[in-house]
């Protein structure tokens, strides 16, 4: 695999919630990322996915699995990792919806 394919595989999806949208005013965007990705790889992947943006800071949070019930059946959600990325400059219109 090439380097571009690896960097594109690091970011799984943006996390769009009320709390994460409050951070967009400060240039903070939240993404679900691979669990083994480093902060440097996450910063490179965001800069590659959104050209012309410079990553200022990356914070990561591990989200453990938790139990979930659907009807009478019980199960567990998958554990994952999210990254809160602070970007300098213009906001990302694709994520803000402006």
Buried (B, 14 or more C-beta within 10 A) or exposed (E): EEEEEBBEEBBBEBBEEEEBBEBBEEBBBBBBBBEEBEBEBBBBBBBBBBEEBEBEEBEBEEBEEEEEEEEEEEEEEEEBBBBBBBBEEEBBEEBEEE
